[in-house]
Amino acid sequence: MSDNGHILRIAVIGTEAETGPLIASAERLAGIDCAGVPGDCELDGFDAVAYCGSHDDDVRAICDVARSGKHLLVDLAALKTTVEAEAVIAACGEADVLTMIAQPQRFLPSIRAVWQSLDAGELGEPGLLRIHRWTAEPSGNAGQRLLGEIDLANYLLGGMPTNVYAVARQIGDSPRFLQVHLGFEGGSMALVDVTTELPAGDDYYSLSLICADGSAYADDHHNVQLMYSGGPAAAARTQPISLHWTEPLREFVVAIGKSRLPAIGGDDAISALKVSAAIRRSIDSGSAMRRQGEDYGPA
């Protein structure tokens, strides 16, 4: 709800599977009304538009929505290249509307708990980040499939990596197993792997961060996070992962109401997409990529 009491109406575009979690999350928040609509729907009655998941819409259509005066919430997975992200950001800037390119994993209670401990200095300098994700649904190319994990690595380890090396096993055009090694300034590193060969069922991830003075662990198997920094370990149970859009949506609405920038910005999306492109190049070439300025080339 805006400061003047106006109910914010948000059109949600995507498949039913993609829009369902966002609409369900919206029901937990006061002052907003979300409705799933087709991409060619008339949007005059809405204040903002959310694009969920991967989509087939031309990015120019998204930019046209921004130029019509609608605030934009865009799932990072909806963008494939830095050119697309830059076009969306530019269109929102020209129209003076807010854009939030969201990565919902960053807002999960488990990740927020890890970040708060790290940011407070309770864990010391980060050394090794390990992320495992298991899923039964292969989708996207190798770099695109890892966008969420890439963003988490950038977020927790303080920026884009200096070195990228990746391997993949594919069946047809679909990556079945991906493993990525990211090296960061200061000597920290991230090891990320994703497999898409599980039987049908719920996805599962685990994350561990080992730092100089402590460590943190998170997973979604039972919605329990384990924190350890000497002494007995502490576990915290959190809300179901199916409502993972609640906090990104809350941040989007609050940013509109207060006329401020959202906590996650376009630069974060562009950074993740650059690393994604470097991962694809590493897999294709069989060699490591090194950061050269704000982009990557052969090491």
C-alpha positions as CSV (number, residue, x, y, z in Angstrom):
1,M,0.0,0.0,0.0
2,S,1.3,3.4,-0.9
3,D,1.7,6.2,1.7
4,N,-1.7,7.7,0.6
5,G,-3.5,4.4,1.3
6,H,-3.9,3.4,-2.4
7,I,-4.1,-0.4,-3.0
8,L,-1.2,-1.3,-5.4
9,R,-2.5,-3.4,-8.2
10,I,0.2,-5.7,-9.8
11,A,-0.3,-7.7,-13.0
12,V,1.7,-10.9,-12.9
13,I,2.8,-12.3,-16.2
14,G,4.1,-15.9,-16.7
15,T,2.9,-19.5,-16.7
16,E,0.6,-20.6,-14.0
17,A,3.5,-22.5,-12.4
18,E,5.6,-19.4,-12.4
19,T,3.0,-16.9,-11.2
20,G,1.4,-19.1,-8.6
21,P,4.1,-18.7,-5.9
22,L,4.2,-14.9,-6.3
23,I,0.4,-14.6,-6.1
24,A,0.3,-16.9,-3.1
25,S,3.0,-14.8,-1.4
26,A,1.0,-11.6,-2.1
27,E,-1.8,-12.9,-0.1
28,R,0.4,-12.5,3.0
29,L,0.9,-8.8,2.4
30,A,-1.6,-6.0,3.0
31,G,-2.3,-3.2,0.6
32,I,-1.6,-5.1,-2.7
33,D,-3.7,-7.0,-5.2
34,C,-1.9,-9.3,-7.6
35,A,-3.6,-11.0,-10.6
36,G,-2.2,-13.4,-13.1
37,V,-2.7,-12.1,-16.7
38,P,-1.7,-13.1,-20.2
39,G,1.2,-11.2,-21.7
40,D,-1.1,-9.3,-24.2
41,C,-3.6,-8.2,-21.5
42,E,-4.7,-4.6,-21.2
43,L,-2.7,-3.1,-18.3
44,D,-4.4,0.2,-17.8
45,G,-5.9,-0.9,-14.4
46,F,-2.6,-1.8,-12.9
47,D,0.1,0.2,-11.2
48,A,2.9,-2.3,-11.7
49,V,3.8,-5.5,-13.6
50,A,5.7,-8.5,-12.5
51,Y,7.4,-10.9,-14.9
52,C,8.0,-14.3,-13.4
53,G,10.4,-17.0,-14.5
54,S,11.6,-17.6,-18.1
55,H,9.4,-16.3,-20.8
56,D,9.1,-15.9,-24.5
57,D,8.2,-12.2,-24.6
58,D,10.4,-10.0,-26.6
59,V,12.3,-7.8,-24.1
60,R,11.1,-4.8,-26.1
61,A,7.6,-5.7,-24.9
62,I,8.8,-5.4,-21.3
63,C,10.4,-2.1,-22.1
64,D,7.2,-0.8,-23.6
65,V,5.4,-1.7,-20.4
66,A,7.9,0.4,-18.5
67,R,7.5,3.3,-20.9
68,S,3.8,3.2,-20.4
69,G,4.4,4.2,-16.7
70,K,4.2,0.8,-15.0
71,H,6.7,-0.1,-12.2
72,L,8.5,-3.4,-13.1
73,L,9.4,-6.4,-10.9
74,V,11.4,-8.8,-13.1
75,D,12.6,-12.2,-12.1
76,L,16.3,-12.4,-12.9
77,A,15.5,-15.7,-14.7
78,A,13.4,-13.8,-17.2
79,L,16.6,-12.1,-18.6
80,K,19.1,-14.0,-20.7
81,T,21.8,-11.4,-21.4
82,T,23.3,-8.2,-20.1
83,V,21.9,-6.4,-23.2
84,E,18.4,-7.3,-22.1
85,A,18.9,-6.2,-18.6
86,E,20.4,-2.9,-19.6
87,A,17.5,-2.3,-22.0
88,V,15.0,-2.9,-19.2
89,I,16.9,-0.7,-16.8
90,A,17.2,2.1,-19.4
91,A,13.5,2.0,-20.3
92,C,12.6,2.3,-16.6
93,G,15.0,5.2,-16.1
94,E,13.5,7.1,-19.1
95,A,10.0,6.6,-17.8
96,D,11.0,7.4,-14.2
97,V,9.5,4.2,-12.9
98,L,11.0,1.8,-10.4
99,T,12.6,-1.4,-11.7
100,M,13.6,-4.3,-9.4
101,I,15.3,-7.3,-11.0
102,A,14.8,-9.8,-8.3
103,Q,16.6,-13.0,-7.4
104,P,14.2,-14.6,-4.8
105,Q,16.9,-16.9,-3.4
106,R,18.6,-13.9,-1.9
107,F,15.5,-13.1,0.2
108,L,15.0,-16.7,1.6
109,P,15.0,-16.6,5.4
110,S,17.9,-19.1,5.4
111,I,20.1,-16.8,3.2
112,R,19.1,-13.7,5.2
113,A,20.2,-15.4,8.4
114,V,23.6,-16.3,6.8
115,W,24.0,-12.8,5.5
116,Q,23.1,-11.1,8.8
117,S,25.7,-13.2,10.6
118,L,28.3,-12.5,7.9
119,D,27.5,-8.7,7.7
120,A,27.7,-8.4,11.5
121,G,31.2,-9.8,11.5
122,E,30.3,-12.8,13.6
123,L,31.8,-15.3,11.1
124,G,35.0,-13.4,10.1
125,E,36.2,-13.1,6.5
126,P,34.6,-15.6,4.1
127,G,36.8,-18.4,2.7
128,L,34.7,-21.1,1.0
129,L,31.1,-21.1,-0.2
130,R,29.6,-24.4,-1.3
131,I,26.2,-24.6,-2.9
132,H,24.5,-27.8,-4.1
133,R,21.1,-27.8,-5.9
134,W,19.2,-30.9,-6.9
135,T,16.2,-30.7,-9.2
136,A,14.2,-32.9,-11.6
137,E,13.6,-30.3,-14.2
138,P,16.4,-29.4,-16.7
139,S,15.9,-26.0,-18.1
140,G,17.8,-23.2,-19.8
141,N,21.5,-23.2,-20.8
142,A,24.2,-23.9,-18.3
143,G,24.9,-20.3,-17.3
144,Q,21.2,-19.4,-17.2
145,R,20.4,-22.4,-15.0
146,L,22.9,-21.1,-12.4
147,L,21.8,-17.5,-12.2
148,G,20.4,-17.8,-8.7
149,E,23.5,-19.5,-7.3
150,I,25.8,-17.0,-9.2
151,D,24.0,-14.1,-7.6
152,L,24.3,-15.7,-4.1
153,A,28.0,-16.1,-4.6
154,N,28.5,-12.5,-5.7
155,Y,26.3,-11.4,-2.7
156,L,28.0,-13.4,0.0
157,L,31.6,-13.0,-1.3
158,G,31.5,-9.3,-2.1
159,G,31.4,-8.9,-5.8
160,M,32.1,-10.6,-9.1
161,P,34.7,-13.4,-9.2
162,T,38.1,-12.8,-10.8
163,N,38.2,-16.4,-12.2
164,V,35.6,-18.7,-13.6
165,Y,35.9,-22.4,-14.5
166,A,33.0,-24.7,-15.3
167,V,32.2,-28.1,-16.6
168,A,28.9,-29.7,-17.7
169,R,27.3,-32.9,-18.7
170,Q,24.5,-32.5,-21.2
171,I,21.9,-34.7,-22.8
172,G,20.8,-32.9,-26.0
173,D,20.5,-29.2,-25.3
174,S,19.7,-29.6,-21.6
175,P,22.5,-29.5,-18.9
176,R,22.2,-32.4,-16.6
177,F,25.1,-31.7,-14.3
178,L,26.9,-28.4,-13.8
179,Q,29.9,-27.7,-11.6
180,V,31.4,-24.2,-11.3
181,H,34.5,-22.9,-9.5
182,L,34.6,-19.2,-8.9
183,G,37.7,-17.5,-7.5
184,F,37.3,-14.1,-5.8
185,E,39.7,-11.3,-4.8
186,G,41.3,-12.0,-1.4
187,G,41.5,-15.8,-2.0
188,S,37.9,-16.7,-1.2
189,M,36.1,-19.1,-3.6
190,A,32.8,-20.7,-4.4
191,L,32.1,-24.2,-5.6
192,V,28.6,-24.6,-7.1
193,D,27.0,-27.7,-8.5
194,V,23.6,-28.4,-9.9
195,T,22.2,-31.7,-11.0
196,T,18.9,-32.2,-12.8
197,E,18.7,-36.0,-12.7
198,L,16.6,-36.5,-9.6
199,P,13.3,-38.4,-9.8
200,A,10.3,-36.1,-9.9
201,G,9.6,-34.3,-6.6
202,D,10.6,-31.2,-4.7
203,D,13.8,-29.4,-5.5
204,Y,16.5,-29.4,-2.7
205,Y,19.4,-27.2,-2.0
206,S,22.1,-26.9,0.6
207,L,24.6,-24.0,1.2
208,S,27.6,-23.9,3.5
209,L,29.8,-20.9,4.1
210,I,33.2,-21.4,5.9
211,C,34.8,-18.3,7.2
212,A,37.8,-17.4,9.4
213,D,35.9,-17.3,12.7
214,G,32.9,-19.5,12.1
215,S,30.6,-21.1,9.6
216,A,27.0,-21.2,8.5
217,Y,24.8,-23.8,6.9
218,A,21.4,-23.6,5.3
219,D,19.1,-26.0,3.4
220,D,15.5,-26.4,2.5
221,H,15.0,-30.1,3.2
222,H,13.0,-29.4,6.4
223,N,13.1,-25.6,6.2
224,V,15.8,-25.6,8.9
225,Q,18.9,-23.5,9.0
226,L,21.9,-24.4,11.2
227,M,24.2,-21.7,12.5
228,Y,27.6,-22.5,14.1
229,S,30.2,-20.1,15.5
230,G,31.7,-22.1,18.4
231,G,29.8,-23.8,21.2
232,P,26.5,-25.6,20.5
233,A,25.0,-25.3,17.0
234,A,21.7,-23.4,16.7
235,A,18.9,-24.4,14.3
236,A,16.1,-22.1,13.1
237,R,12.9,-23.3,11.3
238,T,11.5,-20.9,8.7
239,Q,8.5,-20.5,6.5
240,P,7.8,-22.8,3.6
241,I,9.9,-22.2,0.5
242,S,6.8,-22.0,-1.6
243,L,6.3,-18.5,-0.3
244,H,9.8,-17.4,-1.4
245,W,8.4,-14.4,-3.2
246,T,7.0,-12.8,-0.1
247,E,10.1,-10.7,0.9
248,P,11.0,-9.7,-2.7
249,L,7.5,-8.5,-3.2
250,R,7.4,-6.7,0.1
251,E,10.7,-4.9,-0.8
252,F,9.2,-3.9,-4.2
253,V,6.1,-2.5,-2.7
254,V,7.9,-0.6,0.0
255,A,10.4,0.8,-2.5
256,I,7.5,2.2,-4.6
257,G,5.7,3.6,-1.6
258,K,8.8,5.4,-0.3
259,S,10.1,6.4,-3.7
260,R,13.5,4.8,-3.1
261,L,15.7,2.2,-4.8
262,P,15.1,-1.5,-3.9
263,A,17.7,-3.4,-1.9
264,I,18.7,-5.4,-5.0
265,G,19.5,-3.4,-8.1
266,G,20.1,-3.6,-11.8
267,D,23.9,-3.8,-11.3
268,D,23.4,-7.0,-9.3
269,A,21.5,-8.5,-12.2
270,I,24.1,-7.4,-14.8
271,S,27.0,-8.8,-12.7
272,A,25.2,-12.2,-12.4
273,L,24.5,-12.3,-16.2
274,K,28.2,-11.5,-16.9
275,V,29.4,-14.4,-14.8
276,S,26.7,-16.6,-16.5
277,A,28.1,-15.7,-19.9
278,A,31.6,-16.5,-18.6
279,I,30.4,-19.9,-17.4
280,R,29.0,-20.7,-20.8
281,R,32.3,-19.7,-22.5
282,S,34.3,-21.8,-20.0
283,I,32.2,-24.9,-20.7
284,D,32.3,-24.4,-24.5
285,S,36.1,-23.8,-24.5
286,G,37.1,-26.2,-21.8
287,S,39.3,-23.5,-20.2
288,A,39.1,-20.9,-17.4
289,M,37.9,-17.4,-17.9
290,R,39.6,-14.4,-16.1
291,R,37.9,-11.1,-15.3
292,Q,39.2,-8.3,-17.5
293,G,37.8,-5.0,-16.3
294,E,34.0,-5.5,-16.1
295,D,33.9,-8.5,-18.4
296,Y,35.7,-11.9,-18.9
297,G,38.1,-13.3,-21.3
298,P,40.4,-16.4,-21.6
299,A,42.7,-16.8,-18.6
